[in-house]
Amino acid sequence: MDFFLKCSTSFYNQPLLKEWTLTPYQILVLGFAGLILLGSFVLMLPQATASGNGTSFVDALFTATSAVCVTGLVVVDTGTHFSLFGQLVIIFLIQIGGLGIMTMTTLMGIMLGKRIHLRERLILQEALNQITMSGVVRLALYVIKLTLLIEFIGGTILAWRWYGEFGPIGIYYGYWHAVSSFCNAGFDLFGNYGSLTAYVSDLSINLTVSTLIILGGIGFMVIADAWNQRSFAKLTVHSRIVIVMSASLLVLGTLGILAFEHANPAGMGPLSWPDKILSSYFQAVSARTAGYNTLPLDTLGPETLFLLIILMFVGASPSSTGGGIKTSTLGVLLASIWAMMRGREDAELFERRIPHGVIYKAFTVVFISASLVCFVTMMLSISENVPFLNLLFEVVSAFGTVGLTTGITPGLSEHGKLWLILTMFAGRVGPVTLVMALTLRSRKNKHMVRYPEGKFIIG
């Protein structure tokens, strides 16, 4: 752990970072990679498995990546393959991955009496997706306190529910799944890759887990803003667009799933109408990067799978535990398209003009994300003998750090697993962050040249 801290921050070894001249993007990427490798080696230990035979490196690497990247895709069954020790390692990786490495290292630094220097604040600013560096340490501590409070409340409700079903082990299940739900990880301990399908009609579990997912995916800044202002009109533009886009996707997703699946005899058909609505709502929430399912996904129709792909690609919101291109990115793109359709030069949201730099970044995020998804899907089409829609579903689920699957994950080849590992990693750290980390530090040209405007024909 000391080695990881030394590599991810300069709390202990500032000369090392100065010598390497790492950018904040590179430190974040290396921090996640280091934690994944550490988790992989621990999960390979015989003590981490129920059988005592250990786990292969690729499967351990896949599991650790899925946990740190809070995805939920698994190649071995979490509830039956891993021992209690292995399960605790996984939930530990999920918690750190959900909160963010720099958030946790900041807490450790403060607890050890270390001063948070400018470089750490810059890295923390990037990790929390903040526009300015002001108040990032205070925000990091707020994130930790809020996370622990929400997970405790949700875990207590689930523990109370499962105690009556499983006895004392139900308490462990309750708090374990509360952490997994709030971090939008989607790991479960019920075995046989069943997720929450046994509780499709259980109101308390559905509402508790879905609420944890929503709170974890809407973003810490939005929660703080809503708590302080208590009025939608007083919220920041960012908070308003996140809330509007999240609510819209949730409603459209619920109605779409209900319309497509209400008569499916293999899935939702036998349920009562209240249970159909509940399961549609839960699946629409979970598709926004959580990964739990109460409906067997291998029974869903192609139109429903495609709808889930769209929801997974959008994902959660900035400064949250979820992935995807983010709701705010979609909102900016829609506003830009609407402005162009009306012949306006400026795109606006809530009576505020959107800077052109923000629009460029939004288009860049979508283009890089879509390119990654297309490329990995093409690679899997070569190595895997699986229908195309199932492969696309799997890749988007990995990129959006969702964890939903039609059941093909355990049967993937070694190459297929490695491609999904890369996709999960890129989805968690962010496509732009990954590209910036792989790009050499740019030096500003002292003699900037601005070329004359050209004439381009588009469309």
VOPALO-177077 format. One record per residue (C-alpha): residue number from 1; residue in three letters; x negated, y negated, z negated. Coordinates in Angstrom, 1 decimal. Example, Ala and Ser with C-alpha at 12.3 -4.5 7.8 and 13.67 -1.06 7.14 Angstrom:
# residues 2
R; resi; resn; east; north; up
R; 1; ALA; -12.3; 4.5; -7.8
R; 2; SER; -13.7; 1.1; -7.1
***
This chain:
# residues 459
R; resi; resn; east; north; up
R; 1; MET; 0.0; 0.0; 0.0
R; 2; ASP; -2.9; -2.4; -0.7
R; 3; PHE; -4.3; -1.7; 2.7
R; 4; PHE; -0.9; -2.5; 4.3
R; 5; LEU; -0.7; -5.8; 2.4
R; 6; LYS; -4.2; -6.8; 3.3
R; 7; CYS; -3.4; -6.2; 7.0
R; 8; SER; 0.0; -7.9; 7.1
R; 9; THR; -0.7; -11.0; 5.1
R; 10; SER; -3.7; -13.0; 3.8
R; 11; PHE; -2.8; -12.7; 0.2
R; 12; TYR; -5.8; -10.5; -0.4
R; 13; ASN; -8.1; -11.0; 2.6
R; 14; GLN; -7.7; -14.3; 4.3
R; 15; PRO; -11.2; -14.1; 6.0
R; 16; LEU; -10.1; -10.9; 7.8
R; 17; LEU; -7.2; -12.7; 9.4
R; 18; LYS; -9.2; -15.8; 10.3
R; 19; GLU; -11.8; -13.5; 11.9
R; 20; TRP; -9.2; -11.8; 14.0
R; 21; THR; -7.3; -15.1; 14.6
R; 22; LEU; -4.1; -13.2; 14.8
R; 23; THR; -0.9; -15.1; 15.7
R; 24; PRO; 2.2; -14.8; 13.5
R; 25; TYR; 3.8; -12.6; 16.2
R; 26; GLN; 0.8; -10.2; 16.2
R; 27; ILE; 0.8; -10.0; 12.4
R; 28; LEU; 4.5; -9.2; 12.3
R; 29; VAL; 4.1; -6.5; 15.0
R; 30; LEU; 1.1; -5.0; 13.3
R; 31; GLY; 2.9; -5.1; 9.9
R; 32; PHE; 5.8; -3.0; 11.2
R; 33; ALA; 3.5; -0.6; 13.1
R; 34; GLY; 1.4; -0.1; 9.9
R; 35; LEU; 4.4; 0.6; 7.8
R; 36; ILE; 5.8; 3.1; 10.4
R; 37; LEU; 2.5; 5.0; 10.5
R; 38; LEU; 2.3; 5.1; 6.7
R; 39; GLY; 5.8; 6.4; 6.5
R; 40; SER; 5.1; 9.0; 9.2
R; 41; PHE; 2.2; 10.5; 7.3
R; 42; VAL; 4.2; 10.6; 4.1
R; 43; LEU; 7.1; 12.3; 5.8
R; 44; MET; 4.8; 14.9; 7.3
R; 45; LEU; 3.9; 16.1; 3.8
R; 46; PRO; 5.4; 19.5; 2.8
R; 47; GLN; 6.9; 17.9; -0.3
R; 48; ALA; 9.0; 15.7; 1.9
R; 49; THR; 11.0; 18.6; 3.4
R; 50; ALA; 13.5; 20.9; 1.8
R; 51; SER; 11.8; 24.0; 3.2
R; 52; GLY; 8.3; 22.9; 2.2
R; 53; ASN; 7.0; 23.4; 5.7
R; 54; GLY; 6.4; 19.8; 6.6
R; 55; THR; 7.5; 17.9; 9.7
R; 56; SER; 5.7; 17.6; 13.0
R; 57; PHE; 4.0; 14.3; 13.7
R; 58; VAL; 6.3; 13.2; 16.5
R; 59; ASP; 9.4; 14.0; 14.5
R; 60; ALA; 8.0; 12.3; 11.4
R; 61; LEU; 7.0; 9.3; 13.6
R; 62; PHE; 10.5; 9.2; 15.1
R; 63; THR; 12.2; 9.3; 11.7
R; 64; ALA; 9.9; 6.7; 10.2
R; 65; THR; 10.4; 4.4; 13.2
R; 66; SER; 14.1; 4.8; 13.0
R; 67; ALA; 14.1; 4.0; 9.3
R; 68; VAL; 11.8; 1.0; 9.4
R; 69; CYS; 13.6; -0.3; 12.5
R; 70; VAL; 16.9; 0.4; 10.7
R; 71; THR; 18.3; 2.3; 13.6
R; 72; GLY; 19.6; 5.6; 12.4
R; 73; LEU; 18.8; 7.9; 15.4
R; 74; VAL; 17.5; 11.2; 14.0
R; 75; VAL; 15.8; 14.3; 15.5
R; 76; VAL; 16.1; 16.3; 12.3
R; 77; ASP; 19.1; 16.3; 10.0
R; 78; THR; 18.3; 13.9; 7.1
R; 79; GLY; 20.6; 15.6; 4.6
R; 80; THR; 19.3; 19.1; 5.1
R; 81; HIS; 15.8; 18.8; 6.5
R; 82; PHE; 14.3; 16.4; 3.9
R; 83; SER; 13.9; 17.0; 0.2
R; 84; LEU; 14.9; 14.4; -2.4
R; 85; PHE; 11.4; 12.9; -2.2
R; 86; GLY; 11.7; 12.7; 1.6
R; 87; GLN; 15.1; 11.0; 1.4
R; 88; LEU; 13.8; 8.5; -1.1
R; 89; VAL; 10.9; 7.7; 1.2
R; 90; ILE; 13.4; 7.2; 4.0
R; 91; ILE; 15.6; 4.8; 2.0
R; 92; PHE; 12.5; 2.9; 0.9
R; 93; LEU; 11.5; 2.4; 4.5
R; 94; ILE; 15.0; 1.3; 5.4
R; 95; GLN; 15.0; -1.2; 2.6
R; 96; ILE; 11.7; -2.7; 3.6
R; 97; GLY; 12.6; -2.6; 7.3
R; 98; GLY; 16.0; -4.3; 6.6
R; 99; LEU; 14.7; -7.1; 4.5
R; 100; GLY; 11.6; -7.6; 6.6
R; 101; ILE; 8.0; -6.9; 5.8
R; 102; MET; 7.0; -10.5; 5.2
R; 103; THR; 10.0; -11.0; 2.8
R; 104; MET; 8.8; -8.1; 0.7
R; 105; THR; 5.1; -9.1; 0.8
R; 106; THR; 6.1; -12.6; -0.2
R; 107; LEU; 7.9; -11.2; -3.3
R; 108; MET; 4.9; -9.1; -4.2
R; 109; GLY; 2.6; -12.0; -3.8
R; 110; ILE; 4.7; -14.2; -6.1
R; 111; MET; 5.0; -11.4; -8.6
R; 112; LEU; 1.2; -11.1; -8.6
R; 113; GLY; 0.8; -14.8; -9.0
R; 114; LYS; -0.6; -15.4; -5.5
R; 115; ARG; -0.1; -18.7; -3.8
R; 116; ILE; 1.9; -18.7; -0.6
R; 117; HIS; -0.4; -20.4; 1.9
R; 118; LEU; 0.5; -22.2; 5.2
R; 119; ARG; -0.3; -19.2; 7.3
R; 120; GLU; 2.0; -16.9; 5.3
R; 121; ARG; 4.8; -19.5; 5.5
R; 122; LEU; 4.4; -19.6; 9.3
R; 123; ILE; 4.6; -15.8; 9.5
R; 124; LEU; 7.6; -15.9; 7.2
R; 125; GLN; 9.3; -18.6; 9.3
R; 126; GLU; 9.0; -16.3; 12.4
R; 127; ALA; 10.1; -13.2; 10.4
R; 128; LEU; 13.3; -15.0; 9.2
R; 129; ASN; 14.0; -16.6; 12.6
R; 130; GLN; 13.9; -20.1; 11.1
R; 131; ILE; 13.6; -23.3; 13.1
R; 132; THR; 11.4; -25.1; 10.5
R; 133; MET; 9.0; -23.9; 7.8
R; 134; SER; 10.7; -25.9; 5.1
R; 135; GLY; 12.2; -23.7; 2.3
R; 136; VAL; 11.2; -20.4; 3.8
R; 137; VAL; 9.8; -19.0; 0.5
R; 138; ARG; 12.9; -20.0; -1.3
R; 139; LEU; 15.0; -18.4; 1.5
R; 140; ALA; 13.0; -15.2; 1.2
R; 141; LEU; 13.7; -14.9; -2.5
R; 142; TYR; 17.4; -15.7; -1.9
R; 143; VAL; 17.5; -12.9; 0.7
R; 144; ILE; 16.1; -10.4; -1.8
R; 145; LYS; 18.5; -11.4; -4.6
R; 146; LEU; 21.5; -11.4; -2.3
R; 147; THR; 20.6; -8.1; -0.8
R; 148; LEU; 20.2; -6.4; -4.2
R; 149; LEU; 23.5; -7.9; -5.4
R; 150; ILE; 25.5; -6.8; -2.4
R; 151; GLU; 24.0; -3.3; -2.3
R; 152; PHE; 24.7; -2.9; -6.1
R; 153; ILE; 28.4; -3.9; -5.7
R; 154; GLY; 28.9; -1.7; -2.6
R; 155; GLY; 26.9; 1.2; -4.1
R; 156; THR; 29.0; 1.1; -7.3
R; 157; ILE; 32.2; 1.4; -5.3
R; 158; LEU; 30.9; 4.2; -3.2
R; 159; ALA; 29.4; 6.0; -6.2
R; 160; TRP; 32.7; 5.8; -8.0
R; 161; ARG; 34.5; 7.3; -5.0
R; 162; TRP; 32.0; 10.1; -4.4
R; 163; TYR; 31.5; 10.9; -8.1
R; 164; GLY; 35.0; 12.4; -8.0
R; 165; GLU; 34.1; 14.5; -5.0
R; 166; PHE; 30.5; 15.6; -5.6
R; 167; GLY; 29.9; 14.9; -9.3
R; 168; PRO; 26.7; 13.2; -10.5
R; 169; ILE; 25.1; 13.6; -7.1
R; 170; GLY; 27.9; 11.3; -5.8
R; 171; ILE; 26.2; 8.4; -7.7
R; 172; TYR; 23.0; 9.0; -5.7
R; 173; TYR; 25.0; 9.2; -2.5
R; 174; GLY; 26.8; 6.0; -3.3
R; 175; TYR; 23.8; 3.7; -3.8
R; 176; TRP; 21.8; 5.5; -1.1
R; 177; HIS; 24.4; 4.9; 1.6
R; 178; ALA; 25.0; 1.4; 0.3
R; 179; VAL; 21.4; 0.5; 1.1
R; 180; SER; 21.7; 2.3; 4.5
R; 181; SER; 24.9; 0.4; 5.3
R; 182; PHE; 23.9; -3.1; 4.3
R; 183; CYS; 20.6; -2.7; 6.2
R; 184; ASN; 22.6; -1.5; 9.2
R; 185; ALA; 20.5; 1.7; 9.3
R; 186; GLY; 23.3; 4.4; 9.7
R; 187; PHE; 21.4; 7.2; 8.0
R; 188; ASP; 23.5; 9.7; 6.1
R; 189; LEU; 23.0; 12.6; 3.8
R; 190; PHE; 26.1; 14.7; 4.6
R; 191; GLY; 24.3; 17.1; 6.9
R; 192; ASN; 25.0; 18.7; 10.3
R; 193; TYR; 24.7; 15.3; 12.0
R; 194; GLY; 28.3; 14.6; 11.0
R; 195; SER; 27.9; 11.0; 9.7
R; 196; LEU; 31.2; 9.8; 8.2
R; 197; THR; 33.6; 11.9; 10.4
R; 198; ALA; 34.9; 13.7; 7.3
R; 199; TYR; 36.2; 10.3; 6.0
R; 200; VAL; 38.0; 9.0; 9.1
R; 201; SER; 41.2; 8.4; 7.0
R; 202; ASP; 39.5; 7.3; 3.8
R; 203; LEU; 40.4; 3.6; 3.3
R; 204; SER; 38.0; 2.9; 0.5
R; 205; ILE; 34.9; 4.3; 2.2
R; 206; ASN; 35.8; 2.8; 5.6
R; 207; LEU; 36.4; -0.7; 4.2
R; 208; THR; 33.4; -0.6; 1.8
R; 209; VAL; 30.9; 0.6; 4.4
R; 210; SER; 32.2; -1.7; 7.1
R; 211; THR; 32.1; -4.7; 4.8
R; 212; LEU; 28.5; -3.9; 3.9
R; 213; ILE; 27.7; -3.6; 7.6
R; 214; ILE; 29.3; -6.9; 8.4
R; 215; LEU; 27.5; -8.7; 5.6
R; 216; GLY; 24.2; -7.2; 6.6
R; 217; GLY; 24.6; -8.1; 10.2
R; 218; ILE; 26.0; -11.6; 10.1
R; 219; GLY; 22.8; -13.1; 8.8
R; 220; PHE; 21.5; -14.4; 5.5
R; 221; MET; 21.6; -18.0; 6.6
R; 222; VAL; 25.3; -17.7; 7.5
R; 223; ILE; 26.2; -16.2; 4.2
R; 224; ALA; 24.4; -18.9; 2.3
R; 225; ASP; 26.0; -21.6; 4.4
R; 226; ALA; 29.5; -20.2; 4.0
R; 227; TRP; 29.0; -19.9; 0.2
R; 228; ASN; 27.8; -23.4; -0.1
R; 229; GLN; 30.2; -25.2; 2.2
R; 230; ARG; 33.4; -23.1; 1.7
R; 231; SER; 34.8; -24.8; 4.8
R; 232; PHE; 34.4; -23.8; 8.5
R; 233; ALA; 34.3; -27.4; 9.6
R; 234; LYS; 31.4; -28.2; 7.4
R; 235; LEU; 29.3; -25.2; 8.5
R; 236; THR; 26.3; -25.6; 10.7
R; 237; VAL; 26.6; -25.1; 14.4
R; 238; HIS; 24.6; -21.9; 14.1
R; 239; SER; 27.0; -20.5; 11.4
R; 240; ARG; 30.1; -21.4; 13.4
R; 241; ILE; 28.9; -19.8; 16.6
R; 242; VAL; 27.8; -16.6; 14.8
R; 243; ILE; 31.2; -16.3; 13.0
R; 244; VAL; 33.2; -17.0; 16.1
R; 245; MET; 31.3; -14.6; 18.3
R; 246; SER; 31.2; -11.9; 15.6
R; 247; ALA; 35.0; -12.1; 15.0
R; 248; SER; 35.7; -12.2; 18.8
R; 249; LEU; 33.5; -9.1; 19.4
R; 250; LEU; 35.1; -7.3; 16.5
R; 251; VAL; 38.7; -8.0; 17.6
R; 252; LEU; 38.0; -7.2; 21.3
R; 253; GLY; 36.0; -4.0; 20.3
R; 254; THR; 38.8; -2.8; 18.0
R; 255; LEU; 41.5; -3.4; 20.6
R; 256; GLY; 39.4; -1.8; 23.3
R; 257; ILE; 38.6; 1.4; 21.4
R; 258; LEU; 42.3; 1.7; 20.3
R; 259; ALA; 43.6; 1.2; 23.8
R; 260; PHE; 41.1; 3.7; 25.3
R; 261; GLU; 41.2; 6.4; 22.6
R; 262; HIS; 44.6; 6.4; 20.9
R; 263; ALA; 45.9; 9.3; 23.0
R; 264; ASN; 42.6; 11.3; 23.1
R; 265; PRO; 43.6; 14.8; 21.7
R; 266; ALA; 40.0; 15.6; 20.9
R; 267; GLY; 39.4; 12.5; 18.8
R; 268; MET; 41.8; 9.9; 17.7
R; 269; GLY; 45.0; 11.5; 19.1
R; 270; PRO; 46.1; 13.6; 16.1
R; 271; LEU; 45.7; 10.6; 13.7
R; 272; SER; 48.5; 8.5; 12.4
R; 273; TRP; 48.7; 4.9; 13.8
R; 274; PRO; 47.3; 3.3; 10.6
R; 275; ASP; 44.3; 5.7; 10.8
R; 276; LYS; 43.9; 5.0; 14.5
R; 277; ILE; 43.6; 1.3; 13.8
R; 278; LEU; 41.3; 2.0; 10.9
R; 279; SER; 39.0; 4.2; 12.9
R; 280; SER; 39.0; 1.8; 15.9
R; 281; TYR; 38.0; -1.1; 13.5
R; 282; PHE; 35.3; 0.9; 11.8
R; 283; GLN; 33.8; 2.0; 15.1
R; 284; ALA; 33.8; -1.6; 16.5
R; 285; VAL; 32.0; -2.7; 13.3
R; 286; SER; 29.5; 0.1; 13.4
R; 287; ALA; 28.7; -0.4; 17.1
R; 288; ARG; 27.2; -3.8; 16.1
R; 289; THR; 24.0; -2.1; 15.0
R; 290; ALA; 25.0; 0.1; 12.1
R; 291; GLY; 25.2; 3.6; 13.6
R; 292; TYR; 27.8; 5.3; 11.4
R; 293; ASN; 30.8; 6.9; 13.1
R; 294; THR; 34.1; 8.3; 11.8
R; 295; LEU; 35.0; 9.6; 15.3
R; 296; PRO; 33.0; 12.4; 17.1
R; 297; LEU; 31.3; 10.4; 19.8
R; 298; ASP; 30.9; 13.3; 22.1
R; 299; THR; 34.6; 13.4; 22.5
R; 300; LEU; 34.9; 9.7; 23.6
R; 301; GLY; 35.8; 8.9; 27.2
R; 302; PRO; 33.3; 7.1; 29.5
R; 303; GLU; 35.2; 3.8; 29.3
R; 304; THR; 34.9; 3.8; 25.5
R; 305; LEU; 31.2; 4.7; 25.6
R; 306; PHE; 30.6; 1.9; 28.1
R; 307; LEU; 32.4; -0.5; 25.8
R; 308; LEU; 30.3; 0.6; 22.9
R; 309; ILE; 27.2; 0.1; 25.0
R; 310; ILE; 28.2; -3.6; 25.5
R; 311; LEU; 28.7; -4.1; 21.8
R; 312; MET; 25.4; -2.4; 20.9
R; 313; PHE; 23.5; -4.5; 23.4
R; 314; VAL; 24.8; -7.7; 21.9
R; 315; GLY; 24.2; -6.4; 18.4
R; 316; ALA; 24.1; -8.5; 15.2
R; 317; SER; 23.1; -12.1; 14.4
R; 318; PRO; 19.7; -13.8; 13.8
R; 319; SER; 18.1; -13.5; 10.3
R; 320; SER; 20.1; -10.3; 9.7
R; 321; THR; 19.3; -6.7; 9.3
R; 322; GLY; 20.6; -5.8; 12.7
R; 323; GLY; 19.2; -5.8; 16.3
R; 324; GLY; 20.4; -6.5; 19.8
R; 325; ILE; 20.2; -9.7; 21.8
R; 326; LYS; 22.2; -11.4; 18.9
R; 327; THR; 25.6; -13.0; 18.9
R; 328; SER; 24.2; -16.6; 19.1
R; 329; THR; 22.3; -15.7; 22.3
R; 330; LEU; 25.5; -14.5; 23.9
R; 331; GLY; 27.3; -17.6; 22.7
R; 332; VAL; 24.6; -19.9; 24.2
R; 333; LEU; 24.7; -18.0; 27.5
R; 334; LEU; 28.5; -18.2; 27.8
R; 335; ALA; 28.4; -21.9; 27.0
R; 336; SER; 25.8; -22.5; 29.7
R; 337; ILE; 27.7; -20.5; 32.3
R; 338; TRP; 30.9; -22.4; 31.4
R; 339; ALA; 29.1; -25.7; 31.7
R; 340; MET; 27.8; -24.8; 35.2
R; 341; MET; 31.2; -23.6; 36.3
R; 342; ARG; 32.6; -27.1; 35.3
R; 343; GLY; 29.7; -28.9; 37.0
R; 344; ARG; 28.3; -30.3; 33.8
R; 345; GLU; 24.6; -30.9; 33.3
R; 346; ASP; 24.7; -30.1; 29.6
R; 347; ALA; 26.0; -27.1; 27.8
R; 348; GLU; 27.9; -27.8; 24.6
R; 349; LEU; 29.2; -25.9; 21.6
R; 350; PHE; 31.2; -27.5; 18.8
R; 351; GLU; 30.6; -31.0; 20.1
R; 352; ARG; 26.8; -30.4; 20.0
R; 353; ARG; 24.5; -30.3; 23.1
R; 354; ILE; 22.4; -27.2; 23.5
R; 355; PRO; 18.8; -28.0; 24.2
R; 356; HIS; 17.5; -26.7; 27.5
R; 357; GLY; 14.7; -24.9; 25.7
R; 358; VAL; 17.2; -22.8; 23.7
R; 359; ILE; 19.0; -21.9; 26.9
R; 360; TYR; 15.7; -20.8; 28.5
R; 361; LYS; 14.9; -18.7; 25.5
R; 362; ALA; 18.4; -17.1; 25.6
R; 363; PHE; 18.0; -16.1; 29.2
R; 364; THR; 14.5; -14.8; 28.5
R; 365; VAL; 15.7; -12.6; 25.7
R; 366; VAL; 18.5; -11.1; 27.8
R; 367; PHE; 16.3; -10.6; 30.8
R; 368; ILE; 13.5; -8.9; 28.9
R; 369; SER; 16.0; -6.8; 26.9
R; 370; ALA; 17.9; -5.7; 30.0
R; 371; SER; 14.6; -4.9; 31.8
R; 372; LEU; 13.4; -2.8; 28.9
R; 373; VAL; 16.7; -0.9; 28.7
R; 374; CYS; 16.7; -0.2; 32.5
R; 375; PHE; 13.0; 0.9; 32.5
R; 376; VAL; 13.4; 3.3; 29.6
R; 377; THR; 16.6; 4.7; 30.9
R; 378; MET; 14.9; 5.4; 34.2
R; 379; MET; 12.0; 7.1; 32.4
R; 380; LEU; 14.4; 9.3; 30.5
R; 381; SER; 16.3; 10.2; 33.6
R; 382; ILE; 13.0; 11.7; 34.9
R; 383; SER; 12.2; 13.7; 31.7
R; 384; GLU; 15.6; 14.6; 30.4
R; 385; ASN; 18.4; 16.8; 32.0
R; 386; VAL; 21.2; 14.7; 30.5
R; 387; PRO; 24.1; 12.7; 32.2
R; 388; PHE; 23.1; 9.2; 33.0
R; 389; LEU; 25.8; 7.5; 30.8
R; 390; ASN; 24.6; 9.5; 27.8
R; 391; LEU; 21.0; 8.4; 28.4
R; 392; LEU; 22.0; 4.8; 28.8
R; 393; PHE; 24.0; 5.0; 25.6
R; 394; GLU; 21.1; 6.4; 23.8
R; 395; VAL; 18.6; 3.8; 25.0
R; 396; VAL; 20.9; 0.9; 24.2
R; 397; SER; 21.6; 2.4; 20.8
R; 398; ALA; 17.8; 2.5; 20.2
R; 399; PHE; 17.2; -1.0; 21.5
R; 400; GLY; 20.0; -2.5; 19.5
R; 401; THR; 18.8; -0.5; 16.4
R; 402; VAL; 22.3; 1.0; 16.2
R; 403; GLY; 21.8; 4.7; 15.8
R; 404; LEU; 25.0; 5.9; 17.5
R; 405; THR; 24.4; 9.0; 19.7
R; 406; THR; 26.5; 11.4; 21.7
R; 407; GLY; 24.4; 14.2; 20.2
R; 408; ILE; 21.5; 14.4; 22.6
R; 409; THR; 18.8; 13.0; 20.3
R; 410; PRO; 17.6; 16.3; 18.6
R; 411; GLY; 17.3; 17.9; 22.0
R; 412; LEU; 15.1; 15.3; 23.6
R; 413; SER; 11.6; 16.2; 24.9
R; 414; GLU; 8.5; 14.9; 23.3
R; 415; HIS; 8.3; 12.2; 26.1
R; 416; GLY; 11.9; 11.3; 25.5
R; 417; LYS; 11.3; 10.8; 21.8
R; 418; LEU; 8.2; 8.7; 22.4
R; 419; TRP; 10.2; 6.4; 24.8
R; 420; LEU; 12.9; 5.9; 22.2
R; 421; ILE; 10.3; 5.2; 19.5
R; 422; LEU; 9.0; 2.4; 21.7
R; 423; THR; 12.5; 1.1; 22.3
R; 424; MET; 13.4; 1.1; 18.7
R; 425; PHE; 10.3; -0.7; 17.8
R; 426; ALA; 10.8; -3.3; 20.5
R; 427; GLY; 14.4; -3.8; 19.4
R; 428; ARG; 13.5; -4.4; 15.8
R; 429; VAL; 10.6; -6.8; 16.1
R; 430; GLY; 12.5; -8.5; 19.0
R; 431; PRO; 11.6; -8.4; 22.7
R; 432; VAL; 10.2; -12.0; 22.7
R; 433; THR; 8.2; -11.4; 19.6
R; 434; LEU; 6.7; -8.2; 21.1
R; 435; VAL; 5.8; -10.0; 24.4
R; 436; MET; 4.3; -12.9; 22.5
R; 437; ALA; 2.3; -10.5; 20.4
R; 438; LEU; 0.9; -8.8; 23.4
R; 439; THR; 0.0; -12.1; 25.1
R; 440; LEU; -3.3; -13.7; 24.3
R; 441; ARG; -3.2; -16.9; 22.4
R; 442; SER; -2.6; -19.7; 24.9
R; 443; ARG; -4.8; -22.8; 24.9
R; 444; LYS; -3.1; -26.1; 25.7
R; 445; ASN; -4.5; -27.7; 28.8
R; 446; LYS; -5.7; -31.2; 28.0
R; 447; HIS; -4.9; -32.2; 31.6
R; 448; MET; -1.3; -31.1; 32.0
R; 449; VAL; -0.1; -31.4; 35.6
R; 450; ARG; 3.6; -31.7; 36.4
R; 451; TYR; 4.3; -30.7; 39.9
R; 452; PRO; 6.9; -32.4; 42.1
R; 453; GLU; 10.4; -30.9; 42.0
R; 454; GLY; 11.1; -28.3; 44.7
R; 455; LYS; 14.3; -27.4; 46.5
R; 456; PHE; 15.5; -23.9; 45.7
R; 457; ILE; 18.6; -22.1; 47.0
R; 458; ILE; 20.4; -19.9; 44.4
R; 459; GLY; 23.3; -17.5; 45.0
***
